[in-house]
Amino acid sequence: MKQQPSDLSRRSLLKALTVGSVAGAAIAATGISAAQASESSKVTTQEPKGYHETAHIISYYDSLRS
């Protein structure tokens, strides 16, 4: 049997593509998480804390009185 010489350049290319795609997915996932975290922190600072009556709560109370 004749052994074929290993094609290291092809293996290197495939390995680089695999590692690059995994790294790209990781960067994209952390970028989305950071955007969501900063967006959610903005929302929580604007909302009043504690109990507050909104329109749907008032309409629910009105439905209980009937």
mmCIF file of the C-alpha atoms, coordinates in Angstrom:
data_MODEL
# 
_entry.id   MODEL 
# 
loop_
_atom_site.group_PDB 
_atom_site.id 
_atom_site.type_symbol 
_atom_site.label_atom_id 
_atom_site.label_alt_id 
_atom_site.label_comp_id 
_atom_site.label_asym_id 
_atom_site.label_entity_id 
_atom_site.label_seq_id 
_atom_site.pdbx_PDB_ins_code 
_atom_site.Cartn_x 
_atom_site.Cartn_y 
_atom_site.Cartn_z 
_atom_site.occupancy 
_atom_site.B_iso_or_equiv 
_atom_site.pdbx_formal_charge 
_atom_site.auth_seq_id 
_atom_site.auth_comp_id 
_atom_site.auth_asym_id 
_atom_site.auth_atom_id 
_atom_site.pdbx_PDB_model_num 
ATOM 1  C CA . MET A 1 1  ? 0.000   0.000  0.000  1.00 0.00 ? 1  MET A CA 1 
ATOM 2  C CA . LYS A 1 2  ? 1.143   3.410  -0.848 1.00 0.00 ? 2  LYS A CA 1 
ATOM 3  C CA . GLN A 1 3  ? 0.608   6.105  1.773  1.00 0.00 ? 3  GLN A CA 1 
ATOM 4  C CA . GLN A 1 4  ? -0.562  9.463  0.591  1.00 0.00 ? 4  GLN A CA 1 
ATOM 5  C CA . PRO A 1 5  ? 1.300   12.459 1.934  1.00 0.00 ? 5  PRO A CA 1 
ATOM 6  C CA . SER A 1 6  ? -0.794  14.414 4.385  1.00 0.00 ? 6  SER A CA 1 
ATOM 7  C CA . ASP A 1 7  ? -2.018  17.730 3.122  1.00 0.00 ? 7  ASP A CA 1 
ATOM 8  C CA . LEU A 1 8  ? -1.207  20.000 6.058  1.00 0.00 ? 8  LEU A CA 1 
ATOM 9  C CA . SER A 1 9  ? -2.239  23.192 4.303  1.00 0.00 ? 9  SER A CA 1 
ATOM 10 C CA . ARG A 1 10 ? -5.757  21.854 3.745  1.00 0.00 ? 10 ARG A CA 1 
ATOM 11 C CA . ARG A 1 11 ? -6.017  20.662 7.355  1.00 0.00 ? 11 ARG A CA 1 
ATOM 12 C CA . SER A 1 12 ? -4.757  24.024 8.579  1.00 0.00 ? 12 SER A CA 1 
ATOM 13 C CA . LEU A 1 13 ? -7.341  25.807 6.473  1.00 0.00 ? 13 LEU A CA 1 
ATOM 14 C CA . LEU A 1 14 ? -10.193 23.641 7.749  1.00 0.00 ? 14 LEU A CA 1 
ATOM 15 C CA . LYS A 1 15 ? -9.028  24.027 11.337 1.00 0.00 ? 15 LYS A CA 1 
ATOM 16 C CA . ALA A 1 16 ? -8.763  27.803 10.956 1.00 0.00 ? 16 ALA A CA 1 
ATOM 17 C CA . LEU A 1 17 ? -12.263 28.004 9.458  1.00 0.00 ? 17 LEU A CA 1 
ATOM 18 C CA . THR A 1 18 ? -13.713 25.943 12.301 1.00 0.00 ? 18 THR A CA 1 
ATOM 19 C CA . VAL A 1 19 ? -11.983 27.941 15.017 1.00 0.00 ? 19 VAL A CA 1 
ATOM 20 C CA . GLY A 1 20 ? -12.883 31.206 13.297 1.00 0.00 ? 20 GLY A CA 1 
ATOM 21 C CA . SER A 1 21 ? -16.558 30.339 13.010 1.00 0.00 ? 21 SER A CA 1 
ATOM 22 C CA . VAL A 1 22 ? -16.727 29.290 16.668 1.00 0.00 ? 22 VAL A CA 1 
ATOM 23 C CA . ALA A 1 23 ? -14.957 32.465 17.730 1.00 0.00 ? 23 ALA A CA 1 
ATOM 24 C CA . GLY A 1 24 ? -17.275 34.569 15.563 1.00 0.00 ? 24 GLY A CA 1 
ATOM 25 C CA . ALA A 1 25 ? -20.325 32.928 17.095 1.00 0.00 ? 25 ALA A CA 1 
ATOM 26 C CA . ALA A 1 26 ? -18.967 33.542 20.595 1.00 0.00 ? 26 ALA A CA 1 
ATOM 27 C CA . ILE A 1 27 ? -18.300 37.199 19.846 1.00 0.00 ? 27 ILE A CA 1 
ATOM 28 C CA . ALA A 1 28 ? -21.745 37.623 18.325 1.00 0.00 ? 28 ALA A CA 1 
ATOM 29 C CA . ALA A 1 29 ? -23.412 35.958 21.317 1.00 0.00 ? 29 ALA A CA 1 
ATOM 30 C CA . THR A 1 30 ? -21.614 38.129 23.857 1.00 0.00 ? 30 THR A CA 1 
ATOM 31 C CA . GLY A 1 31 ? -22.318 41.246 21.797 1.00 0.00 ? 31 GLY A CA 1 
ATOM 32 C CA . ILE A 1 32 ? -26.042 40.513 21.877 1.00 0.00 ? 32 ILE A CA 1 
ATOM 33 C CA . SER A 1 33 ? -25.954 39.804 25.588 1.00 0.00 ? 33 SER A CA 1 
ATOM 34 C CA . ALA A 1 34 ? -24.163 43.051 26.317 1.00 0.00 ? 34 ALA A CA 1 
ATOM 35 C CA . ALA A 1 35 ? -26.691 45.001 24.256 1.00 0.00 ? 35 ALA A CA 1 
ATOM 36 C CA . GLN A 1 36 ? -29.599 43.345 26.031 1.00 0.00 ? 36 GLN A CA 1 
ATOM 37 C CA . ALA A 1 37 ? -28.025 43.937 29.433 1.00 0.00 ? 37 ALA A CA 1 
ATOM 38 C CA . SER A 1 38 ? -27.486 47.637 28.802 1.00 0.00 ? 38 SER A CA 1 
ATOM 39 C CA . GLU A 1 39 ? -30.993 47.972 27.376 1.00 0.00 ? 39 GLU A CA 1 
ATOM 40 C CA . SER A 1 40 ? -32.598 46.206 30.323 1.00 0.00 ? 40 SER A CA 1 
ATOM 41 C CA . SER A 1 41 ? -30.701 48.368 32.811 1.00 0.00 ? 41 SER A CA 1 
ATOM 42 C CA . LYS A 1 42 ? -32.117 51.479 31.132 1.00 0.00 ? 42 LYS A CA 1 
ATOM 43 C CA . VAL A 1 43 ? -35.640 50.124 31.439 1.00 0.00 ? 43 VAL A CA 1 
ATOM 44 C CA . THR A 1 44 ? -35.333 49.271 35.126 1.00 0.00 ? 44 THR A CA 1 
ATOM 45 C CA . THR A 1 45 ? -34.055 52.736 36.055 1.00 0.00 ? 45 THR A CA 1 
ATOM 46 C CA . GLN A 1 46 ? -37.047 54.446 34.413 1.00 0.00 ? 46 GLN A CA 1 
ATOM 47 C CA . GLU A 1 47 ? -39.793 52.329 35.992 1.00 0.00 ? 47 GLU A CA 1 
ATOM 48 C CA . PRO A 1 48 ? -41.191 53.390 39.354 1.00 0.00 ? 48 PRO A CA 1 
ATOM 49 C CA . LYS A 1 49 ? -40.510 51.009 42.197 1.00 0.00 ? 49 LYS A CA 1 
ATOM 50 C CA . GLY A 1 50 ? -43.169 49.489 44.386 1.00 0.00 ? 50 GLY A CA 1 
ATOM 51 C CA . TYR A 1 51 ? -46.910 49.219 43.834 1.00 0.00 ? 51 TYR A CA 1 
ATOM 52 C CA . HIS A 1 52 ? -48.526 51.528 41.305 1.00 0.00 ? 52 HIS A CA 1 
ATOM 53 C CA . GLU A 1 53 ? -51.944 51.389 39.697 1.00 0.00 ? 53 GLU A CA 1 
ATOM 54 C CA . THR A 1 54 ? -51.946 51.204 35.948 1.00 0.00 ? 54 THR A CA 1 
ATOM 55 C CA . ALA A 1 55 ? -54.902 51.296 33.577 1.00 0.00 ? 55 ALA A CA 1 
ATOM 56 C CA . HIS A 1 56 ? -55.256 47.526 33.392 1.00 0.00 ? 56 HIS A CA 1 
ATOM 57 C CA . ILE A 1 57 ? -55.154 47.180 37.197 1.00 0.00 ? 57 ILE A CA 1 
ATOM 58 C CA . ILE A 1 58 ? -57.856 49.812 37.591 1.00 0.00 ? 58 ILE A CA 1 
ATOM 59 C CA . SER A 1 59 ? -60.038 48.066 34.993 1.00 0.00 ? 59 SER A CA 1 
ATOM 60 C CA . TYR A 1 60 ? -59.559 44.766 36.869 1.00 0.00 ? 60 TYR A CA 1 
ATOM 61 C CA . TYR A 1 61 ? -60.654 46.392 40.138 1.00 0.00 ? 61 TYR A CA 1 
ATOM 62 C CA . ASP A 1 62 ? -63.709 47.824 38.370 1.00 0.00 ? 62 ASP A CA 1 
ATOM 63 C CA . SER A 1 63 ? -64.627 44.360 37.070 1.00 0.00 ? 63 SER A CA 1 
ATOM 64 C CA . LEU A 1 64 ? -64.562 42.989 40.626 1.00 0.00 ? 64 LEU A CA 1 
ATOM 65 C CA . ARG A 1 65 ? -67.027 45.612 41.868 1.00 0.00 ? 65 ARG A CA 1 
ATOM 66 C CA . SER A 1 66 ? -69.686 44.628 39.305 1.00 0.00 ? 66 SER A CA 1 
# 
